[in-house]
């Protein structure tokens, strides 16, 4: 009898090792897929990081959380039907206003490898943009990052413009352009 129960115990150990191995391989596979998706989704953010990664920034004039920002090609975009495969909506982003620019920081835990950005006003233009069904939004375009823009809700840029005269002038220019486009 002792030999028979020993075989059952050995069989259970082999089964546990097998199940552990299968679980570990599955976890590595799905973890790799998740990493690939996150890495691919942040490709446009990394385009900005090359030139505008933030280093030690002083205390901002003001800081506010946005609902999200979207990085995509300029022009009307409606979700995945836009044809812009790399277009991505970044979840809550903290916007900081400084005397010479804006900072953008994705809120953890959504940050997953994205460094903070500092967008200097002297390399920035604000353009009117249409985002999904919203018609009064603005795109932030930066020198050196061609063919894409950071779309933000108008209330965030108006809040930031109240704290920066330079940004207020850029926003005013964008409103004039929007008026000319409609006529």
Secondary structure, DSSP 8 states (H G I E B T S, - for coil): -HHHHHHHHHHHHHHHHHHHHHHHHHHHHHHHHHHHHHHHHTHHHHHHHHHHB--S----SEEEE-S-EEEE-SS-B-GGGGS-TT-EEESSEEEEEETTEEEEEE-TTTTTT---EEEEGGGEEEEEEEETTEEEEEEEEETT-TT-EEEE-HHHHHHHHTT-HHHHHHHHHHHHHHHHHH-
